[in-house]
Amino acid sequence: MSIAEPGPDRSGPDTVGGGAGTDLLEKELQELIEKELTEDGDHDRYSHYVQKEKILESAVSGKPVIALCGKVWVPGRDPEKFPVCPDCKKIYDRMK
């Protein structure tokens, strides 16, 4: 998802907040995206199967990874501390 560039400032008597509202809206949208990527969820309860090179890339770039089960998140915790995701395991076993 990308955030579009703000359009021309059309502040006038029939608009609220002028051009500053666009900046606030963009900031709120970016915060919402970041919250979704780091929000607690199933990825905090399980360790997931992800390609090793994708994990390394995420560690360098901060971009989220996609597990076999479809979970999207930015890794940051020790996967050894959690049980393996049952959906990832099923998919991985079928791939063998």
Order of alpha helices (4+ residues) and beta strands (2+ residues): alpha-alpha-alpha-beta-beta-alpha
